[in-house]
Amino acid sequence: MESRKVLIIDESSGIAEKLTPLLQEQKCQVALANGGLAGVRKIYEEKPDIIFLYASINELSTYQICSLLKNNYDFRDIPLVLAGKNKNDTLNLFKVKEGVVDYIDASQDLDRINQQIKAIINKHSQSFVISKSFRLIEELSNNVKSLPYFKEVDDINVDEFKAVLNEIVHQFTAVLESEVGSFMVLDESQGFLTIKGSKGLNEEIVSKAQVKIGEGISGWVASRNRPILVTDIEQDDRFSRLNHNRYYTKSFLSAPLKLGKVTGVININNKSSKEPYSEKDLTLLSMLVNHLNSTIENSKLFEEMEGGKKELKKLEADKKILSEINTLLDKELQDIKVSYEINRILNSDLDYTQTINAVIELIESSVDYHFCGILLLDNKQEAELMVSIKYPASEFDLAAFKAKTIDTYYQLSGYNILLEKIALNRTDGPAILVSEDKKNKNVINSFHAIPLNMKNKSLGLLAVSHSKPEAFGQEDLKLLSIIADHSILAINNAALHNRIKKLSITDGLTGLYVYRYFQEKLEEELRRAQRYQEQLSVIVVDIDGFKKVNDTHGHLVGDMVLKEISQILRNVCREVDIIARYGGDEFVVILPQTEREGSFYLAERARKAIKNYDFQSPGNEPIRLTVSCGVASLIPEIKDKESLIKKADDALYRAKNEGKNKTALNQT
């Protein structure tokens, strides 16, 4: 008896304990799920051959689970067995008499239950065969996907090609419980078929066999492009040949199969039971061939699209997180579909920012909030807080949300992270930061946080807040928990890749961003500012007389000066500002949502702080330095980042020409 994959969905009723050993006696592989929610997840993950469901589940109702299965194309053919202690309770609701589901009365003695289990397994034996067959073909399809579809037959690597065709023959004969099979490939230039993959045939037959198109069974199938069952090859008028003694019976299966530009015929002989093949065997072979053909064609189309549409794939992934939710199901089943979508899509080829944005966009479309943030730690006990602002808020509001998130993380995990060690970044959300004097409600009247843990390791925290008291209901909290739970692996993988990326975008001496990253971020901030009609400014900072420091005190002191000026800029700038090393002794700062006057004020603070700072020489002699600053702000005439940078450079040159140690604004 073949092993069946069985899932038991129970809820502490004791039914799982009663059914498991009985199913294992029937050679079943048993998986358990405690509760309806866990059960539905298991169904998506494992696709069992048969499901035993406790009839009185509370977490997700039995009706909801049945509705999900029977209305889902992928699961509707899985046999479903209700297990309960009173058949009358569920008889009318689920129409057991009409065969929609089967039923086991678990209150009976074990012998009677065992008889029912055997009867149900026998009843669905044919569907198990089909299920097993398609699992084998799915495995086979993964191997076939490596075949070079777009090459001519003569160009394909012979060993690779033969290995794939041998695998096809072995899988097909295994499914059809046969001992002999061959895959004959058409040579269109010569007009005949030769064996390129086989099982149960000696090398002499394989090397010598040649069949012309239209002749013999294989030639007939290739010319007419349809499968055939020959019940007696000696009596069939189309072929009329003597049966060889190596074959058990005179029956024979043959079907056409196309792999990209490779056209062939698959032949199946010698059923292990030594019985002749039937129409059911022909139907099964046709299903397997069609499924493999479909899988290969889909894979081929995917390969064709992927090269030219990779960016489109990412954009679609961002927008389709909720696209396949089954509208026939109620709110709870919608939550399950959300968890399935986030697992499927977040495993696709998204980078760090896209992954975080995808999670936050899913939350935004499902739960109303004012702030949503994902706090992620790195190995140095520093952290990054990615924040989405759904409604207008002030800098004070943003700082309050950050402080609440950090304090909550400390309360939940025991880790204490200093506020200055946390980088704050905004997602590309619709809301803007407003001035402090505009009245705004307390945006953390409602606050909820969920730890992000993986294998007893703390990754960070997911937090949401709202200005309305008690804004998050039980349904919202449940959905947030599902999203957090299913996003952890994707977020962790994205964070690891982001740490590697940071090494490539950070200046080794100063710890500031490098020039290339500055260019990327300026392009991004410029698009955001133009899209939402926000302010944007840039400051270019140049050290006055830096060459003299290197010439007088040496390059080690010069490096120390660069590092200390970098730290002064960090102290003066806001968390949302982006600071980069622009050149040898030049720095640049991007100031999102900052107007002309505010940028000038910040540049002046930086200039004065550097002027009043005592840089120390090796002999502890103070070194006095000044800087010149050029400030440029976004105006309608500026259309690209190059123009904005040039405005800031022009202002810097004017400050230098007017005596240095000065901040100059771009001329409008």
C-alpha positions in Angstrom: 0.0 0.0 0.0 1.3 3.4 -1.0 2.0 5.9 1.8 -0.5 8.8 2.0 0.1 12.3 3.4 -2.6 12.8 6.0 -3.3 16.0 7.9 -5.4 15.9 11.1 -6.8 19.3 12.2 -7.9 19.0 15.9 -8.5 21.4 18.8 -7.6 19.4 22.0 -10.6 17.1 21.5 -8.5 13.9 21.7 -9.5 12.8 18.2 -6.0 13.3 16.8 -4.6 10.9 19.5 -7.2 8.3 18.6 -6.9 8.5 14.8 -3.1 8.9 14.4 -2.1 5.3 15.3 -4.9 3.9 13.2 -3.8 5.9 10.2 -0.2 4.9 10.7 -1.3 1.3 10.6 -2.6 2.1 7.1 0.9 3.3 6.1 -0.1 7.0 6.3 2.3 9.8 7.0 0.4 11.8 9.6 0.9 15.6 10.3 -1.0 17.4 13.1 -2.3 20.9 13.3 -3.8 22.4 16.5 -6.6 24.7 15.6 -8.2 25.9 12.4 -5.7 28.7 11.7 -2.7 26.3 12.0 -4.6 23.8 9.9 -5.1 26.1 7.0 -1.5 27.0 7.1 -0.5 23.4 7.0 -2.8 22.8 4.0 -1.1 25.6 2.0 2.4 24.3 3.0 2.0 20.6 2.6 -0.9 19.9 0.3 -1.9 16.6 1.9 -3.6 13.7 0.2 -6.5 13.6 2.7 -7.7 15.8 5.6 -9.3 14.7 8.8 -11.0 17.7 10.4 -12.5 17.9 13.9 -16.2 18.8 13.4 -16.5 21.4 16.2 -13.4 23.6 15.7 -13.8 27.1 17.2 -10.8 29.1 16.2 -11.9 28.9 12.5 -15.3 27.3 12.1 -15.5 24.0 10.4 -17.8 25.6 7.9 -15.2 28.2 7.1 -12.4 25.6 6.5 -14.7 23.5 4.3 -15.7 26.6 2.3 -12.0 27.5 1.8 -11.2 24.0 0.5 -14.2 23.5 -1.7 -13.9 27.0 -3.3 -10.1 26.8 -3.9 -8.9 25.4 -7.2 -5.7 23.9 -5.6 -7.5 22.1 -2.7 -11.0 21.3 -3.8 -10.2 17.8 -4.9 -8.5 16.8 -1.6 -10.8 14.3 0.3 -12.2 15.9 3.5 -13.2 13.7 6.4 -15.1 15.3 9.4 -14.4 13.6 12.7 -16.8 14.2 15.6 -18.8 12.6 18.4 -22.2 13.2 17.0 -22.9 12.9 13.3 -26.3 14.5 13.6 -24.8 17.8 14.6 -23.1 18.3 11.2 -25.2 16.1 8.9 -27.4 18.8 7.5 -24.8 21.6 7.5 -22.2 19.7 5.4 -24.5 17.4 3.4 -22.6 14.3 4.3 -25.2 12.1 2.6 -24.5 13.9 -0.7 -20.8 13.0 -0.5 -19.5 16.6 -0.1 -17.4 15.3 2.8 -17.0 12.0 4.6 -17.7 11.5 8.3 -16.2 9.4 11.1 -17.9 8.9 14.4 -15.0 9.0 16.9 -17.2 7.9 19.8 -17.2 4.4 18.5 -14.8 1.6 19.5 -11.4 1.5 17.7 -12.2 -1.5 15.5 -15.2 0.3 14.1 -13.2 3.5 13.5 -10.5 1.5 11.9 -13.0 -0.1 9.5 -14.3 3.4 8.6 -10.8 4.7 7.9 -10.0 1.7 5.6 -13.3 2.2 3.7 -12.5 6.0 3.2 -9.0 5.3 2.0 -10.2 2.6 -0.4 -12.9 5.0 -1.6 -10.4 7.6 -2.5 -7.6 5.3 -3.7 -7.8 6.6 -7.3 -7.5 10.2 -6.2 -4.4 9.2 -4.2 -2.8 7.7 -7.4 -3.5 10.9 -9.3 -2.2 13.1 -6.5 1.0 11.0 -6.3 1.4 11.1 -10.0 1.2 14.9 -10.1 3.7 15.3 -7.3 6.2 13.1 -9.2 5.6 15.2 -12.3 6.1 18.4 -10.3 9.5 17.1 -9.2 10.3 16.1 -12.8 9.3 19.5 -14.0 12.0 21.1 -11.8 14.6 19.0 -13.7 13.2 19.7 -17.1 13.3 23.5 -16.4 17.1 23.3 -16.7 16.8 22.2 -20.3 18.1 24.8 -22.8 14.8 25.4 -24.6 15.9 27.8 -27.3 18.7 25.7 -28.8 18.5 23.4 -31.7 18.8 19.7 -30.9 22.4 19.4 -32.2 23.5 22.3 -29.9 22.2 20.8 -26.6 24.8 19.2 -24.3 24.4 15.5 -25.0 25.0 14.3 -21.5 22.7 16.9 -19.9 20.0 16.2 -22.5 20.2 12.4 -22.0 20.0 12.7 -18.2 16.8 14.8 -18.5 15.1 12.4 -20.9 16.1 9.4 -18.8 14.6 11.1 -15.8 11.3 11.6 -17.7 11.2 8.0 -18.7 11.9 6.7 -15.2 9.3 9.0 -13.6 6.6 8.1 -16.2 7.2 4.4 -15.8 7.1 4.7 -12.0 3.8 6.5 -12.1 2.3 3.9 -14.6 3.9 1.1 -12.6 5.8 -0.2 -15.6 9.2 -1.7 -16.2 10.1 -0.7 -19.8 10.0 2.8 -21.4 11.7 4.9 -24.0 11.8 8.5 -25.2 12.3 8.7 -28.9 13.4 12.1 -30.3 12.6 13.3 -33.8 15.4 14.3 -36.1 13.5 16.6 -38.5 16.3 16.8 -41.1 16.3 13.0 -41.4 12.7 12.4 -40.7 13.1 9.6 -38.2 12.9 9.0 -34.4 15.8 7.6 -32.3 15.9 6.6 -28.6 17.5 9.2 -26.4 16.2 8.2 -23.0 15.2 4.7 -21.8 14.5 2.3 -19.0 14.6 -1.5 -19.2 16.2 -1.6 -22.7 19.7 -2.9 -23.5 22.2 -0.6 -25.2 22.1 -2.5 -28.5 18.3 -1.8 -28.9 18.8 1.8 -27.8 21.6 2.5 -30.3 20.0 0.8 -33.3 16.4 1.7 -33.1 15.2 4.1 -35.8 11.6 4.7 -36.8 10.4 6.8 -39.7 7.6 9.3 -39.3 4.3 7.7 -40.0 5.6 4.1 -39.6 5.2 1.9 -36.6 3.5 2.9 -33.4 6.0 5.7 -32.5 6.0 7.1 -36.0 2.2 7.0 -36.1 2.0 8.9 -32.8 4.5 11.5 -33.9 2.8 12.1 -37.2 -0.7 12.5 -35.7 0.4 14.1 -32.4 -2.0 12.2 -30.2 -1.6 9.4 -27.6 -2.6 5.8 -28.3 -3.4 2.6 -26.4 -2.7 -0.5 -28.5 -4.4 -3.4 -26.9 -2.9 -6.1 -29.2 0.1 -5.1 -31.4 -0.3 -8.4 -33.4 -4.0 -7.7 -34.3 -4.0 -4.0 -34.8 -4.2 -3.3 -38.5 -2.1 -0.2 -38.3 0.9 -2.0 -37.0 0.4 -5.8 -37.2 3.8 -7.0 -35.9 4.8 -10.0 -33.7 5.1 -9.4 -30.0 8.6 -9.8 -28.7 9.1 -12.2 -25.9 10.6 -9.5 -23.7 7.1 -7.9 -23.3 4.7 -9.4 -20.8 1.6 -8.5 -22.9 0.7 -7.3 -26.3 -0.6 -4.0 -25.1 1.4 -0.8 -25.5 1.1 2.9 -24.5 2.6 5.8 -26.6 2.2 9.6 -26.4 3.7 12.7 -28.1 5.8 15.0 -25.9 7.3 18.4 -26.8 10.2 20.0 -24.8 10.8 23.4 -26.3 12.1 22.7 -29.8 12.6 19.0 -29.0 9.8 16.9 -30.3 9.5 13.3 -29.3 7.4 10.3 -28.4 7.3 8.4 -25.0 6.5 4.7 -25.1 5.5 2.6 -22.1 5.6 -1.2 -21.9 5.5 -4.1 -19.4 3.1 -3.2 -16.6 4.6 -4.6 -13.4 1.3 -6.5 -12.6 1.7 -8.2 -16.0 -1.8 -7.1 -16.9 -2.7 -5.3 -20.2 -3.0 -1.5 -20.2 -6.4 0.0 -19.9 -8.1 3.2 -21.0 -7.5 4.5 -17.4 -3.7 4.0 -18.0 -4.0 5.9 -21.3 -5.9 8.7 -19.5 -3.3 8.9 -16.8 -0.5 9.0 -19.4 -2.2 11.8 -21.3 -2.7 13.8 -18.1 1.0 13.4 -17.2 2.1 14.5 -20.7 -0.2 17.5 -20.7 0.8 18.6 -17.3 4.5 18.3 -18.1 4.0 20.1 -21.4 2.1 22.9 -19.6 4.7 23.2 -16.9 7.5 23.4 -19.5 5.7 26.0 -21.6 4.9 28.1 -18.6 8.6 27.9 -17.6 9.6 28.8 -21.1 7.3 31.9 -21.1 8.6 32.8 -17.7 12.2 32.7 -18.9 11.3 34.9 -21.9 9.5 37.5 -19.8 12.0 37.6 -16.9 14.9 39.2 -18.8 12.9 42.1 -20.2 10.4 42.6 -17.4 12.3 42.1 -14.1 11.5 45.5 -12.9 7.9 45.0 -13.8 7.9 41.8 -11.8 9.0 43.7 -8.7 6.4 46.4 -9.2 3.7 43.8 -9.6 4.9 42.0 -6.5 4.5 45.2 -4.5 0.9 45.6 -5.7 -0.4 42.1 -5.6 0.0 41.1 -2.0 -3.8 41.1 -1.5 -4.8 40.3 -5.1 -5.9 36.6 -4.7 -7.9 36.9 -1.5 -10.9 34.6 -1.9 -14.0 36.9 -1.8 -16.3 34.0 -0.9 -14.7 33.7 2.6 -15.3 35.9 5.6 -12.9 38.1 7.5 -11.0 35.3 9.2 -10.4 33.4 6.0 -9.3 36.6 4.3 -6.6 36.9 7.0 -5.4 33.4 6.1 -5.1 34.4 2.4 -3.1 37.5 3.4 -0.6 35.3 5.3 -0.3 33.0 2.2 0.2 36.0 -0.1 2.9 37.6 2.1 4.8 34.2 2.3 4.6 33.7 -1.5 5.5 37.2 -2.6 8.1 38.1 0.0 10.1 35.1 -1.1 10.5 36.7 -4.5 13.4 38.8 -5.7 12.8 41.9 -3.6 15.6 44.0 -2.0 15.8 45.3 1.5 13.8 48.5 1.0 11.2 46.8 -1.2 10.7 44.0 1.3 10.1 46.5 4.2 7.8 48.6 1.9 5.9 45.4 0.9 5.2 44.5 4.5 4.2 48.1 5.4 2.0 48.5 2.3 0.2 45.3 3.3 -0.4 46.6 6.8 -1.5 50.0 5.3 -4.1 48.3 3.1 -5.4 46.2 6.0 -5.2 48.3 9.2 -5.7 52.0 9.8 -2.8 53.7 11.5 -1.0 57.1 11.9 2.5 55.7 12.2 3.8 52.2 11.3 7.4 51.4 12.0 9.7 48.4 11.7 12.7 48.5 14.0 15.6 46.3 13.0 18.8 45.7 14.9 22.3 45.1 13.5 25.3 43.3 15.1 26.6 46.4 16.8 23.5 47.0 18.9 22.7 49.9 16.6 19.4 49.9 14.8 17.3 51.3 12.0 13.7 52.4 12.3 11.7 52.4 9.0 8.6 54.5 9.4 5.5 55.0 7.3 3.4 58.1 8.0 -0.2 57.7 6.8 -1.5 61.1 7.8 0.3 64.5 8.2 2.5 64.7 11.4 5.2 66.9 12.9 8.8 66.2 13.7 7.7 66.2 17.3 5.2 63.5 16.6 7.8 61.4 14.7 10.2 61.7 17.6 7.5 60.7 20.1 6.7 57.6 18.0 10.4 56.7 17.8 10.8 57.1 21.6 7.7 55.0 22.4 8.9 52.3 20.0 12.4 52.2 21.6 11.0 52.2 25.1 8.5 49.4 24.2 11.3 47.3 22.7 13.3 47.7 25.9 10.3 46.7 28.0 9.7 43.6 25.9 13.3 42.4 25.2 15.5 44.0 27.9 17.8 45.5 25.2 18.6 49.1 25.8 19.5 51.0 22.6 20.5 54.7 22.8 18.3 57.0 20.7 21.3 58.4 18.9 22.3 54.9 17.8 19.1 54.5 15.8 18.9 55.6 12.2 15.5 56.9 11.2 14.3 56.4 7.6 10.9 57.0 6.0 9.2 54.8 3.5 7.8 56.4 0.4 4.4 57.1 1.9 1.8 59.7 1.0 1.9 61.8 4.2 4.1 64.8 4.8 5.7 66.3 7.9 3.9 69.5 9.0 5.3 72.4 11.1 5.2 72.2 14.9 2.7 75.0 15.3 0.0 73.2 13.5 -2.4 71.6 16.0 -2.3 67.8 15.9 -3.7 65.1 18.1 -1.5 62.8 20.1 -0.5 60.2 17.5 0.3 57.5 20.1 -3.1 57.5 21.9 -3.3 54.0 20.6 0.0 52.0 20.3 0.6 48.3 19.6 3.9 46.5 19.2 4.9 42.9 18.2 8.4 41.5 18.7 10.2 40.1 15.7 12.0 37.1 16.9 13.6 34.2 15.0 15.0 31.1 16.7 15.2 32.9 20.1 17.0 35.8 18.5 15.5 39.3 18.6 15.5 40.9 15.2 13.5 44.0 16.3 9.9 45.2 16.6 6.8 46.0 14.5 4.9 48.9 15.9 1.8 50.9 14.9 0.1 53.9 16.5 -3.0 56.0 16.0 -4.4 59.3 17.3 -7.7 57.7 18.2 -7.9 55.9 21.6 -8.5 52.1 21.3 -8.1 52.3 17.5 -7.0 48.7 17.0 -9.6 46.1 17.5 -9.1 42.3 17.9 -9.3 41.7 14.2 -6.6 44.3 13.5 -4.3 42.9 16.2 -4.8 39.3 14.9 -4.0 40.4 11.3 -0.9 42.3 12.5 0.3 39.2 14.3 -0.2 37.1 11.2 1.8 39.5 9.0 4.6 39.9 11.6 4.8 36.1 12.0 5.0 35.4 8.3 7.3 38.3 7.5 10.1 37.5 9.9 12.1 35.2 7.6 11.9 37.6 4.6 12.8 40.6 6.8 15.8 38.7 8.3 17.1 37.7 4.9 16.6 41.3 3.6 18.4 42.7 6.7 21.4 40.4 6.1 21.7 41.5 2.5 21.3 45.2 3.6 24.2 44.8 6.1 26.4 43.6 3.2 25.2 46.5 1.0 26.0 49.0 3.8 29.6 47.9 3.7 29.7 48.9 0.0 28.0 52.3 0.5 29.8 53.5 3.7 33.1 55.4 3.7 35.7 53.4 5.6 37.3 56.4 7.3 34.4 58.6 8.3 31.5 56.2 8.4 29.5 58.5 6.2 27.8 57.5 3.0 29.9 57.4 -0.2 29.4 59.6 -3.3 27.6 56.9 -5.3 25.0 56.3 -2.5 24.5 60.1 -2.2 23.7 60.2 -5.9 21.1 57.4 -5.5 19.5 59.0 -2.4 19.3 62.4 -4.0 17.6 61.0 -7.0 15.1 59.2 -4.7 14.4 62.3 -2.5 14.1 64.5 -5.6 11.4 62.2 -7.0 9.6 62.2 -3.7 9.7 66.0 -3.3 8.4 66.6 -6.9 5.7 63.9 -6.5 4.3 65.3 -3.2 5.4 68.9 -3.8 7.7 68.9 -0.7 10.7 71.1 0.1 14.2 69.7 -0.5 17.6 71.3 0.1 21.3 70.3 -0.3 24.4 71.6 1.6 27.9 71.3 0.3 30.6 71.7 3.0 34.3 72.3 2.1 37.1 72.5 4.7 39.1 75.7 4.4 42.9 75.1 4.1 42.8 71.4 4.7 45.9 70.8 2.6 47.9 72.8 5.2 46.8 70.5 8.0 48.1 67.5 6.0 51.4 69.3 5.1 52.0 70.5 8.7 50.8 67.7 10.9 50.6 64.7 8.6 47.9 62.5 7.0 47.1 60.7 10.3 46.0 64.1 11.8 44.2 64.9 8.6 42.2 61.7 8.9 41.4 62.5 12.5 40.1 65.9 11.4 37.9 64.3 8.8 36.4 61.9 11.3 35.7 64.6 13.9 34.1 66.9 11.4 31.9 63.9 10.3 30.8 63.5 13.8 30.0 67.2 14.2 27.8 67.0 11.1 26.0 64.0 12.6 25.4 65.9 15.8 24.0 69.0 14.0 21.9 67.3 11.4 18.5 65.6 11.9 18.0 61.9 11.8 16.2 62.1 8.5 19.1 64.0 6.9 21.5 62.1 4.7 25.2 62.9 5.1 27.9 61.8 2.7 31.6 62.3 2.0 31.6 64.2 -1.3 35.3 64.2 -2.0 38.6 64.3 -0.2 37.8 67.2 2.1 34.2 67.9 1.0 30.9 66.7 2.5 27.3 67.0 1.4 24.0 66.8 3.2 20.6 66.1 1.8 17.8 67.7 3.8 14.3 66.3 3.0 11.3 68.6 3.6 13.5 71.6 4.4 13.1 75.0 2.9 15.7 77.6 2.0 15.8 79.4 5.4 15.9 76.2 7.4 18.8 74.8 5.3 20.8 78.0 5.8 20.2 77.9 9.5 21.5 74.3 9.8 24.5 75.0 7.6 25.4 78.0 9.8 25.1 75.8 13.0 27.5 73.3 11.4 29.9 76.1 10.3 30.0 77.7 13.8 30.3 74.3 15.6 33.4 73.4 13.5 34.9 76.9 13.9 34.7 76.7 17.7 35.9 73.1 17.9 39.4 72.3 19.2 41.1 69.8 16.9 44.1 68.3 18.7 47.5 67.8 17.2 49.9 65.0 18.4 51.5 67.5 20.7 48.1 68.5 22.1 48.3 71.8 20.4 44.8 73.0 19.3 44.2 73.2 15.6 41.6 75.7 14.4 39.7 75.1 11.3 36.8 76.7 9.4 34.6 75.5 6.6 32.6 77.1 3.8 29.1 76.0 2.9 27.0 76.3 -0.2 23.2 75.8 0.2 20.7 75.2 -2.6 17.0 74.5 -2.3 14.5 73.0 -4.8 12.8 75.6 -7.0 10.4 75.0 -10.0 13.2 75.6 -12.5 15.3 72.7 -11.1 14.2 69.5 -12.9 17.1 67.1 -12.0 19.6 66.3 -9.3 22.5 67.6 -11.4 21.0 71.1 -11.5 20.4 71.1 -7.7 24.0 70.0 -7.1 25.4 72.7 -9.4 23.4 75.4 -7.6 24.9 74.3 -4.3 28.4 74.2 -5.8 28.0 77.7 -7.2 27.0 78.9 -3.8 30.0 77.2 -2.2 32.4 78.9 -4.8 30.8 82.2 -3.9 31.4 81.7 -0.2 35.1 80.8 -0.9 35.6 83.8 -3.1 34.1 86.1 -0.5 36.7 85.1 2.1 35.8 81.6 3.3 34.4 80.6 6.7 31.0 81.6 5.3 27.6 80.1 4.2 26.2 81.2 0.9 22.7 80.6 -0.6 22.1 79.7 -4.2 20.7 82.7 -6.1 17.2 82.2 -7.3 
